Amino acid sequence: MTTQKENDEAGQSVCIYSRNSVQVRRLRSLQTRSGRDATGLYLIEGVRHLAEAMKHCVRIETLVVAPKLLENPLGKKLVRQLRIAGTPCYSLTPEIYHSLSQAEEPQGVAAVVRQRWEKLEHIRPSHKLCWTAVEAVQSAGNLGTMIRTSEAVGGAGVLLIGNATDPYNPATVRASMGAIFAQRFVRAEVEAFLAWKQRHQVTLVGTSPSATLDYHAVTYPKCSMLLMGSEKKGLSDVLQQACDLLVKIPMVGQVDSLNLGVATSVMLYELFNQRRASRANPR
């Protein structure tokens, strides 16, 4: 538990005893898309996410702690470090913390973090594996899985087409398992995205059940970008037509489609394995 001495040293703690306080209302607003968009902030929860944020030097705007719930030794250590560094802190009762938490087993620590966005015009195809572009993903969990897999294979980042998908949704953040702090994010409208693709001569790789090419039978150019559509409708006609390569993932069972997060993982690992093979056997 945080001691009174530590509270005095930091001088930044605000003890909150009401669910209707201004601070709690602000925290609760970050669980909504409108609140996140208005402030440019989002909420992370749990010891693992706090540790990953600090590992990647992400600035913690405000620390949120329920001292009576925080039992994890690493969590206590991280909180102590942030408090001593002068990070503003809200100290909540267990009841108020539970009213805010979306975790199955709340650990008593959360933090307010600023969203990180980059501009499309500043993005260049890099030596990393590839960017993953996504159009109108409906499931926050699927998007979190895609972000996590992109980080696992060394992907450069995630480009969100349109305004339909929010990577800072609490469910997306949880599903990313901390990868959200390591990946880069860009948002662009279709026209700007296609102009960027043309300008940098990026090979756009899309998926479709109606495609004739098997995803495993294609050799993907080094400067490729994976493009995935929504769960229900897949890629829009405009983006399908913009693809340089349109491939399918074959299925022999009774299902007619894969979960979007799974399909993205299959494709990213194919690109990853081809890149590994080319490095191991350079021509």
JOZI-V733087 format. One record per pair of residues at least 4 apart in sequence whose ideal C-beta (glycine too) atoms are under 6 Angstrom apart, sorted by the first residue. I is the first residue (numbers start at 0). J is the second residue. D is the distance in whole Angstrom. If there is no record, write none. Layout:
i=I j=J d=D
i=I j=J d=D
//
This chain:
i=0 j=66 d=5
i=1 j=5 d=5
i=1 j=66 d=5
i=5 j=82 d=6
i=6 j=12 d=5
i=9 j=82 d=4
i=11 j=85 d=6
i=11 j=87 d=5
i=11 j=88 d=5
i=12 j=88 d=5
i=12 j=90 d=5
i=13 j=89 d=5
i=14 j=90 d=5
i=15 j=20 d=5
i=15 j=22 d=6
i=15 j=89 d=6
i=15 j=91 d=5
i=18 j=23 d=6
i=18 j=95 d=6
i=18 j=98 d=6
i=22 j=89 d=5
i=26 j=99 d=6
i=28 j=34 d=3
i=29 j=34 d=5
i=29 j=35 d=6
i=29 j=40 d=6
i=29 j=41 d=6
i=29 j=42 d=4
i=30 j=169 d=6
i=32 j=165 d=6
i=35 j=41 d=5
i=35 j=167 d=5
i=39 j=114 d=5
i=40 j=111 d=5
i=40 j=113 d=6
i=41 j=112 d=6
i=41 j=114 d=6
i=41 j=167 d=4
i=42 j=111 d=6
i=43 j=48 d=4
i=43 j=110 d=5
i=43 j=112 d=6
i=43 j=172 d=6
i=44 j=102 d=6
i=44 j=109 d=4
i=45 j=106 d=5
i=46 j=71 d=5
i=46 j=73 d=6
i=46 j=74 d=4
i=46 j=106 d=5
i=48 j=177 d=6
i=49 j=77 d=5
i=49 j=108 d=6
i=49 j=110 d=6
i=51 j=177 d=3
i=51 j=180 d=5
i=52 j=57 d=4
i=52 j=180 d=5
i=55 j=180 d=4
i=55 j=181 d=6
i=57 j=112 d=6
i=57 j=180 d=5
i=59 j=81 d=6
i=59 j=86 d=5
i=59 j=110 d=5
i=60 j=111 d=4
i=60 j=113 d=6
i=61 j=87 d=5
i=61 j=111 d=4
i=62 j=81 d=5
i=62 j=86 d=5
i=62 j=88 d=4
i=62 j=110 d=5
i=63 j=89 d=5
i=63 j=109 d=4
i=64 j=78 d=6
i=64 j=90 d=6
i=64 j=108 d=5
i=65 j=91 d=5
i=65 j=93 d=5
i=65 j=96 d=4
i=65 j=107 d=4
i=67 j=93 d=5
i=68 j=93 d=5
i=68 j=107 d=3
i=69 j=74 d=5
i=69 j=107 d=4
i=69 j=108 d=5
i=71 j=106 d=6
i=74 j=108 d=5
i=81 j=86 d=4
i=82 j=88 d=6
i=91 j=95 d=4
i=91 j=96 d=5
i=96 j=100 d=6
i=100 j=105 d=4
i=101 j=169 d=5
i=114 j=167 d=5
i=116 j=184 d=6
i=117 j=121 d=6
i=117 j=183 d=6
i=117 j=185 d=5
i=119 j=185 d=5
i=119 j=187 d=5
i=119 j=191 d=6
i=119 j=195 d=5
i=122 j=185 d=6
i=124 j=199 d=6
i=124 j=201 d=6
i=124 j=222 d=5
i=125 j=155 d=5
i=127 j=153 d=6
i=127 j=155 d=4
i=128 j=152 d=6
i=128 j=153 d=5
i=128 j=154 d=5
i=128 j=271 d=6
i=129 j=223 d=5
i=129 j=224 d=5
i=129 j=225 d=6
i=129 j=270 d=6
i=130 j=155 d=5
i=130 j=156 d=6
i=130 j=158 d=5
i=130 j=224 d=5
i=131 j=149 d=5
i=131 j=154 d=6
i=131 j=157 d=5
i=131 j=225 d=5
i=132 j=158 d=4
i=132 j=160 d=6
i=132 j=224 d=6
i=132 j=226 d=5
i=133 j=159 d=6
i=133 j=227 d=5
i=134 j=160 d=5
i=134 j=228 d=5
i=135 j=163 d=4
i=135 j=229 d=4
i=136 j=141 d=6
i=136 j=142 d=5
i=136 j=164 d=5
i=136 j=229 d=6
i=137 j=229 d=6
i=137 j=230 d=5
i=139 j=168 d=4
i=139 j=170 d=4
i=139 j=171 d=4
i=140 j=170 d=6
i=140 j=174 d=5
i=141 j=259 d=5
i=141 j=260 d=4
i=142 j=171 d=5
i=143 j=171 d=4
i=143 j=174 d=2
i=143 j=175 d=4
i=144 j=174 d=6
i=144 j=260 d=3
i=145 j=260 d=6
i=145 j=263 d=5
i=146 j=157 d=6
i=146 j=175 d=4
i=146 j=178 d=5
i=146 j=179 d=6
i=146 j=182 d=5
i=147 j=175 d=5
i=147 j=176 d=5
i=147 j=178 d=4
i=148 j=264 d=4
i=148 j=267 d=5
i=149 j=154 d=3
i=149 j=182 d=6
i=150 j=178 d=4
i=150 j=181 d=5
i=150 j=182 d=5
i=152 j=267 d=5
i=152 j=271 d=4
i=156 j=182 d=5
i=156 j=183 d=3
i=157 j=182 d=6
i=157 j=184 d=6
i=158 j=185 d=5
i=159 j=164 d=5
i=159 j=186 d=5
i=160 j=192 d=6
i=166 j=171 d=5
i=166 j=184 d=6
i=172 j=179 d=6
i=175 j=179 d=4
i=178 j=182 d=6
i=187 j=191 d=5
i=187 j=192 d=4
i=193 j=241 d=6
i=196 j=201 d=5
i=196 j=203 d=6
i=201 j=222 d=6
i=201 j=224 d=5
i=202 j=220 d=5
i=202 j=223 d=4
i=202 j=243 d=5
i=203 j=224 d=6
i=203 j=226 d=5
i=203 j=241 d=6
i=203 j=242 d=5
i=203 j=243 d=5
i=204 j=223 d=5
i=204 j=225 d=5
i=204 j=244 d=5
i=205 j=226 d=5
i=205 j=234 d=5
i=205 j=242 d=4
i=205 j=245 d=5
i=206 j=246 d=6
i=207 j=245 d=5
i=208 j=247 d=6
i=210 j=245 d=4
i=210 j=246 d=5
i=210 j=247 d=4
i=212 j=217 d=6
i=212 j=246 d=5
i=213 j=249 d=6
i=214 j=246 d=4
i=214 j=248 d=5
i=214 j=269 d=6
i=217 j=246 d=6
i=219 j=223 d=5
i=219 j=270 d=6
i=219 j=273 d=6
i=225 j=266 d=6
i=227 j=263 d=5
i=228 j=233 d=4
i=228 j=234 d=4
i=230 j=259 d=5
i=234 j=238 d=5
i=234 j=239 d=5
i=248 j=265 d=6
i=257 j=261 d=5
i=257 j=262 d=4
i=268 j=272 d=6
//
